[in-house]
Amino acid sequence: MSSKKTDALLNWLITITVIFGFSLTVIFFVLSSIKELSIQEKIQYRNQALTTTAIVFLASAAMFNTYYAAKRAQAMQKNAIASEKNLEIGIQNAKVNQDRLISERFMGAIAQLGHEKVETRTGAIYALERVAQDFSKEYWTIMEILTAFVRENAPIQQVRVEQQNPEYQEAAYSGRHRGGSRPTQQLEQNLHEELPKIRTDIQAALTVIGRRNLLEDPKDQKLDLRNIDIRRADLLGVNLQQADLRGSDLSGADLRGADLSEADLNGAKLVRSILYETKLLKASLCGANLCWANLNRANLCGANMRSANLSGASLRVANLQGANLYKANLQQATLKIANLSGAKLFLANLQGAKLGKANLCMTGLIGANLSGANLNGANLSGANLNAAKLHQTEVYFANLSEASLTEADLYQANLIGANLYRATFYQANLTQANLMGANFSEADLSDVKLEGTILTGAKNLELQQIEKALGDRTTRLPDYIEAPTDWRQSS
């Protein structure tokens, strides 16, 4: 029913009610005028007439009020619907304007990325960052544009053969494992080469990428920064978690305090890079070149550094707990007070490495080369050193309790004051080693070579242990132990 018909019906109802009420009032007044009625009955009829009139008018007022209240509510509802429609239109217009603004800013900045002037390109990069901050939907697209810009403008000129090798350069260090003691002459020359300065626009793009909001990254998406040349880049405190940096050259880069957790750096080059207090938790550095890098206080917990080259690197107080360093080259590396508990260093090259007071508890060092290394005061309790090479290694006052050194080569090693409680030296070579003051409590010396070994002042060393070992007249035993007969007779 239309609004006009409703209003007409209501007007008719009000008119009928008023007429009906007026008629009743007139009737009552007429009745009250009859002469035959008593005064009391006349008063009663008049009162009823007045009451009826009042009720009719009150009812009419109520009807009027209800009607106009409904009209007001209807009008307000119409206004609300109109306002809602206007709001929707406004939102749509705003979205259209916003999309247009994004498109204009977006396309303008992208167009400027190819400008010949570096200042214009740099400004375009920061303009894209503002778009990413203002419009979160375009965030990842802009990150992909910036990473593509870096890849296109700073590519590795020549991808080295070893970076393409799926075995992560294992063969590259095989010569060093067999007996090489120093980096090659070519490597030393490369270390002293003057590195080129990174371009301003490339640096700006890396800065913007490095301060991105990780929470905005799509699931299963990674920053693609593979095979880029960003030597000497300023990456101080950047956030490159889970970034793909395979085969990239970051030599001389400043990565202090950066977060590279779970990043993929397989085959990357980080020669002389500064990685002080850098987070590399569970990062993959297989075959990476970290020669002379500064990794002091770096967190490499659970990192995969299989066949990585850490020759001459500094890892003081670094956390390498549970790290995989299988066949890694740590020649001349500094690992003082580092935490290597539970790390895997099988066949690793640690020649001349400095491991003073390092924590190597339960570390796997099977076949590792520790010749000439310094392990003074190190904790090697429970470590597995089977078949390890410890020629002339310094192991002063180290803790080797319950360590396994089966078939280990400790020729001329210095173990003065070492704790060898329950250590296993089965068929180990301790020829000419110095074990003065060492604790041999419950140590297994079965078939151990002790020719020329110094055992004076040894603690808790028993005759039955000596009888299982292989010594001669040159073996220097504690005063309270007499050499076995076959030792005295040996030439």
C-alpha positions in Angstrom: 0.0 0.0 0.0 1.4 3.4 -1.0 2.1 6.2 1.5 -0.6 8.4 0.1 -3.3 5.7 0.5 -2.1 5.1 4.1 -2.4 8.8 4.9 -5.9 9.0 3.4 -7.1 6.0 5.4 -5.7 7.4 8.6 -7.4 10.7 8.0 -10.7 9.0 7.5 -10.3 7.0 10.7 -9.5 10.1 12.7 -12.5 12.0 11.2 -14.9 9.1 12.0 -13.5 8.9 15.6 -14.0 12.6 16.1 -17.5 12.5 14.7 -18.4 9.5 16.8 -17.0 11.1 20.0 -18.8 14.4 19.2 -22.1 12.5 18.6 -21.8 10.7 21.9 -21.1 14.0 23.7 -24.1 15.6 22.0 -26.3 12.7 22.9 -25.2 12.8 26.5 -25.8 16.6 26.7 -29.3 16.2 25.1 -30.1 13.5 27.6 -28.9 15.7 30.5 -31.4 18.4 29.3 -34.5 16.3 29.7 -36.7 17.9 32.4 -38.0 14.6 33.8 -34.5 13.7 35.0 -33.3 14.5 38.4 -30.4 16.9 39.0 -28.2 14.1 40.0 -28.9 12.2 36.8 -28.3 15.3 34.7 -24.9 15.8 36.4 -24.0 12.2 35.8 -24.9 12.5 32.1 -22.8 15.7 31.7 -19.8 14.1 33.4 -20.0 11.1 31.1 -20.2 13.4 28.2 -17.1 15.3 29.3 -15.3 12.1 30.0 -16.2 10.6 26.6 -15.0 13.8 24.9 -11.7 13.8 26.8 -11.1 10.1 25.9 -11.9 10.7 22.3 -9.5 13.7 22.1 -6.8 11.8 24.0 -7.2 8.8 21.7 -7.0 11.2 18.7 -3.8 12.8 20.1 -2.3 9.4 20.7 -3.1 8.4 17.1 -1.7 11.6 15.8 1.5 11.1 17.8 1.9 7.5 16.7 1.3 8.4 13.1 3.8 11.2 13.1 6.3 9.2 15.0 6.0 6.4 12.4 6.4 9.0 9.7 9.6 10.4 11.4 11.0 6.9 11.8 10.2 6.2 8.1 11.9 9.4 7.1 15.0 8.6 9.3 15.2 5.1 7.7 15.0 6.6 4.3 17.7 9.1 5.2 19.9 6.3 6.7 19.5 4.2 3.5 20.4 7.2 1.4 23.4 8.0 3.7 24.5 4.4 3.4 24.3 4.5 -0.3 26.2 7.7 -0.4 28.8 6.2 1.9 29.1 3.2 -0.4 29.4 5.5 -3.4 32.0 7.5 -1.5 34.0 4.4 -0.6 33.9 3.2 -4.2 35.0 6.6 -5.4 37.8 6.7 -2.8 38.9 3.2 -3.8 38.9 4.3 -7.5 40.9 7.4 -6.6 43.2 5.3 -4.4 43.7 2.7 -7.2 44.4 5.6 -9.6 46.8 7.2 -7.1 48.6 3.9 -6.6 48.8 3.3 -10.3 50.1 6.8 -11.0 52.7 6.6 -8.2 53.6 3.0 -9.1 54.0 3.5 -12.8 55.9 6.8 -12.2 58.4 5.3 -9.8 58.9 2.2 -12.1 59.5 4.5 -15.1 62.1 6.4 -13.1 64.0 3.2 -12.2 65.3 3.2 -15.7 66.4 6.8 -15.7 70.0 7.6 -16.6 70.6 9.7 -13.5 71.4 7.7 -10.3 69.7 10.4 -8.2 66.4 9.8 -10.0 66.7 6.1 -9.7 67.4 6.4 -6.0 64.4 8.6 -5.5 62.2 6.1 -7.4 63.3 3.3 -5.0 62.3 5.3 -1.9 59.1 6.3 -3.7 58.3 2.6 -4.1 59.0 2.0 -0.4 56.4 4.7 0.5 53.9 3.0 -1.8 54.6 -0.3 -0.1 54.1 1.3 3.3 50.9 3.1 2.4 49.3 0.3 0.4 50.0 -3.1 1.9 48.5 -5.0 -1.1 51.3 -3.8 -3.2 54.0 -4.6 -0.7 55.3 -7.9 -2.0 55.0 -6.8 -5.7 57.3 -3.9 -4.8 59.8 -6.2 -3.0 59.9 -8.4 -6.1 60.5 -5.3 -8.3 63.4 -4.1 -6.1 65.0 -7.6 -5.9 64.7 -7.8 -9.7 66.3 -4.4 -10.0 69.2 -5.5 -7.9 69.6 -8.8 -9.9 69.5 -6.9 -13.2 71.9 -4.1 -12.2 74.4 -6.0 -10.0 74.8 -9.5 -11.5 77.8 -11.7 -10.9 79.9 -11.2 -14.0 81.3 -14.8 -14.1 79.6 -17.6 -12.3 82.4 -19.7 -11.0 82.5 -23.4 -11.7 82.6 -24.4 -8.0 79.4 -22.4 -7.4 77.6 -24.6 -9.9 79.0 -27.8 -8.3 76.2 -29.5 -6.4 78.9 -31.0 -4.1 79.5 -27.5 -2.7 83.2 -27.3 -3.6 84.1 -30.5 -1.6 86.9 -31.2 -4.1 88.2 -27.6 -3.8 89.5 -28.2 -0.3 90.5 -31.8 -0.6 94.1 -30.8 -1.1 94.1 -28.8 2.1 92.7 -31.8 4.0 95.5 -34.0 2.8 98.2 -31.8 4.1 98.1 -28.2 2.8 98.8 -25.8 5.6 98.1 -22.4 4.1 95.7 -20.8 1.6 97.0 -20.7 -1.9 99.0 -17.8 -3.2 96.1 -16.9 -5.6 93.7 -16.7 -2.7 96.0 -14.5 -0.7 96.3 -12.2 -3.7 92.5 -12.0 -4.1 92.1 -11.1 -0.4 94.2 -8.0 -0.8 92.4 -6.8 -4.0 90.6 -3.5 -3.6 86.9 -4.2 -3.8 84.7 -1.9 -6.0 82.3 0.5 -4.3 78.7 -0.5 -4.6 76.4 1.8 -6.7 74.2 4.3 -4.8 70.9 3.1 -6.2 71.8 -0.6 -5.6 72.7 0.3 -2.0 69.3 2.1 -1.7 67.4 -0.9 -3.0 69.2 -3.2 -0.5 68.4 -0.8 2.3 64.7 -0.7 1.5 64.6 -4.5 1.1 66.5 -5.0 4.3 64.1 -3.0 6.5 61.0 -4.7 5.1 58.2 -6.1 7.4 58.7 -9.8 7.5 55.1 -10.3 8.6 53.9 -9.0 5.2 55.8 -11.7 3.3 53.5 -14.2 1.6 53.7 -17.8 2.8 56.4 -19.9 1.0 57.8 -16.8 -0.8 61.4 -15.7 -0.5 63.4 -12.7 -1.5 65.3 -13.7 -4.7 68.8 -12.2 -4.5 70.7 -15.0 -6.2 74.0 -14.5 -8.0 74.3 -10.8 -7.3 77.5 -8.8 -6.8 77.0 -6.6 -3.7 80.6 -6.4 -2.5 81.2 -3.8 0.3 77.4 -3.3 0.7 76.2 -1.6 3.9 73.8 -4.1 5.3 74.1 -3.1 8.9 71.1 -4.5 10.9 69.1 -5.6 7.8 66.4 -8.2 8.0 67.1 -10.8 5.3 65.5 -13.8 7.0 64.8 -16.7 4.6 66.3 -14.7 1.7 67.7 -16.6 -1.2 71.3 -15.4 -1.7 72.8 -18.5 -3.4 75.9 -17.7 -5.3 76.0 -14.1 -4.4 79.2 -12.1 -3.7 79.0 -10.2 -0.4 82.8 -9.9 0.1 83.6 -7.0 2.4 80.0 -6.3 3.2 79.0 -4.9 6.6 76.4 -7.3 8.1 76.8 -6.4 11.7 73.6 -7.3 13.7 71.8 -8.4 10.5 69.2 -11.2 10.6 69.9 -13.9 8.1 68.1 -16.7 9.9 67.2 -19.6 7.6 68.7 -17.7 4.7 70.1 -19.7 1.8 73.7 -18.7 1.2 74.9 -21.9 -0.5 78.0 -21.1 -2.6 77.9 -17.4 -1.5 81.1 -15.4 -1.1 81.6 -13.5 2.1 85.4 -13.0 2.1 86.4 -10.5 4.8 82.7 -9.7 5.5 81.8 -8.3 8.9 79.2 -10.6 10.5 79.6 -9.4 14.1 76.6 -10.5 16.2 74.8 -11.6 13.0 71.9 -14.0 13.3 72.5 -17.0 11.1 70.3 -19.5 12.9 69.6 -22.6 10.7 71.1 -20.7 7.7 72.5 -22.8 4.8 76.1 -21.9 4.0 77.1 -25.0 2.1 80.3 -24.4 0.2 80.2 -20.7 1.1 83.5 -18.8 1.2 84.0 -17.0 4.5 87.8 -16.6 4.5 88.9 -14.0 7.0 85.3 -13.1 7.8 84.5 -11.5 11.2 81.9 -13.8 12.8 82.6 -12.8 16.4 79.5 -13.4 18.6 77.6 -14.5 15.6 74.7 -17.0 16.1 75.2 -20.0 13.8 73.1 -22.4 15.9 71.9 -25.2 13.7 73.5 -23.7 10.6 74.5 -26.0 7.7 78.1 -25.1 6.8 79.0 -28.3 5.0 82.3 -27.8 3.0 82.3 -24.1 3.8 85.7 -22.3 3.7 86.3 -20.5 7.0 90.0 -20.2 6.7 91.4 -17.5 8.9 87.9 -16.5 10.0 87.3 -15.1 13.5 84.5 -16.8 15.5 85.2 -15.7 19.0 82.3 -16.4 21.4 80.3 -17.5 18.3 77.4 -19.9 18.9 77.8 -22.9 16.6 75.8 -25.3 18.7 74.5 -28.2 16.6 76.0 -26.7 13.4 77.0 -29.0 10.5 80.7 -28.3 9.6 81.3 -31.6 7.7 84.5 -31.2 5.7 84.6 -27.4 6.5 87.9 -25.6 6.2 88.7 -23.9 9.5 92.4 -23.6 9.0 93.9 -20.9 11.2 90.4 -19.9 12.3 89.9 -18.3 15.7 87.2 -20.1 17.8 88.1 -19.0 21.3 85.3 -19.4 23.8 83.0 -20.4 20.9 80.2 -22.8 21.6 80.5 -25.9 19.4 78.6 -28.3 21.6 77.0 -31.0 19.5 78.4 -29.7 16.3 79.4 -32.0 13.4 83.0 -31.4 12.4 83.7 -34.7 10.7 86.8 -34.5 8.4 86.9 -30.8 9.1 90.3 -29.0 8.6 91.2 -27.2 11.9 94.9 -27.0 11.3 96.4 -24.2 13.4 92.9 -23.2 14.7 92.6 -21.4 18.0 90.0 -23.1 20.2 91.1 -22.0 23.6 88.3 -22.5 26.2 85.9 -23.4 23.4 82.9 -25.6 24.3 83.2 -28.8 22.3 81.1 -31.0 24.5 79.7 -34.0 22.6 81.1 -32.6 19.4 81.7 -34.9 16.4 85.3 -34.6 15.3 85.8 -38.0 13.6 88.8 -37.7 11.2 89.1 -34.0 11.8 92.6 -32.4 11.3 93.5 -30.5 14.4 97.3 -30.5 13.8 98.9 -27.5 15.4 95.6 -26.3 16.8 95.3 -24.7 20.2 92.7 -26.4 22.5 94.0 -25.1 25.8 91.3 -25.2 28.5 88.7 -26.4 25.9 85.8 -28.6 27.0 85.9 -31.8 24.9 83.9 -34.0 27.3 82.1 -36.7 25.5 83.6 -35.6 22.2 84.2 -38.1 19.4 87.8 -37.7 18.1 88.2 -41.1 16.6 90.9 -41.1 13.9 91.4 -37.3 14.4 94.8 -35.8 13.7 96.2 -33.8 16.7 99.9 -33.6 15.7 101.7 -31.1 18.0 98.3 -29.8 19.2 98.1 -27.8 22.4 95.6 -29.3 24.8 96.7 -27.8 28.1 94.3 -28.4 31.0 91.5 -29.4 28.5 88.6 -31.5 29.6 88.6 -34.8 27.7 86.5 -36.8 30.2 84.7 -39.6 28.5 86.0 -38.5 25.1 86.6 -41.1 22.4 90.1 -40.9 20.8 90.2 -44.3 19.2 93.0 -44.4 16.6 93.6 -40.7 17.1 97.0 -39.4 16.2 98.4 -37.2 19.1 102.1 -37.3 18.0 104.0 -34.7 20.1 100.7 -33.3 21.4 100.8 -31.3 24.6 98.2 -32.5 27.1 99.7 -31.1 30.3 97.1 -31.2 33.1 94.4 -32.5 30.8 91.4 -34.3 32.4 91.3 -37.8 30.7 88.7 -39.4 33.0 87.2 -42.4 31.3 88.7 -41.3 28.0 89.2 -44.0 25.3 92.6 -44.0 23.6 92.3 -47.4 22.0 95.1 -47.8 19.4 95.8 -44.1 19.6 99.2 -42.6 18.9 100.6 -40.7 21.8 104.2 -40.9 20.7 106.4 -38.1 22.3 103.2 -36.5 23.7 103.5 -34.5 26.9 100.9 -35.7 29.5 102.5 -34.3 32.7 100.0 -34.0 35.5 97.1 -35.4 33.3 94.3 -37.3 35.0 94.1 -40.9 33.8 91.3 -42.1 36.1 89.6 -45.1 34.4 91.1 -44.1 31.0 91.4 -46.8 28.4 95.0 -47.1 27.1 94.7 -50.4 25.2 97.3 -50.7 22.4 98.2 -47.0 22.8 101.6 -46.0 21.5 103.6 -44.3 24.3 107.1 -44.3 22.8 108.9 -41.2 24.2 105.7 -40.1 25.9 106.1 -38.0 29.1 103.8 -39.3 31.9 105.6 -37.8 34.9 103.3 -36.4 37.5 100.3 -38.1 35.9 97.4 -38.6 38.3 95.4 -41.8 38.9 97.5 -43.7 36.4 97.6 -47.4 37.3 100.0 -50.2 36.3 97.3 -52.2 34.6 96.6 -49.3 32.3 100.3 -49.1 31.4 100.5 -52.9 30.8 97.9 -52.6 28.1 99.8 -49.8 26.3 102.8 -50.0 24.0 105.8 -48.1 25.3 109.6 -48.5 25.5 112.6 -47.3 27.5 112.1 -43.8 26.3 108.6 -43.6 27.9 108.8 -41.5 31.1 106.5 -42.9 33.7 105.5 -41.6 37.2 107.9 -42.5 40.0 105.4 -44.9 41.6 105.1 -47.0 38.4 107.8 -49.3 37.1 108.0 -49.9 33.4 106.9 -53.4 32.2 109.6 -55.9 31.4 109.0 -55.9 27.7 109.3 -52.1 27.7 112.7 -52.2 29.4 114.0 -54.8 26.9 112.8 -52.9 23.9 115.5 -51.0 21.9 
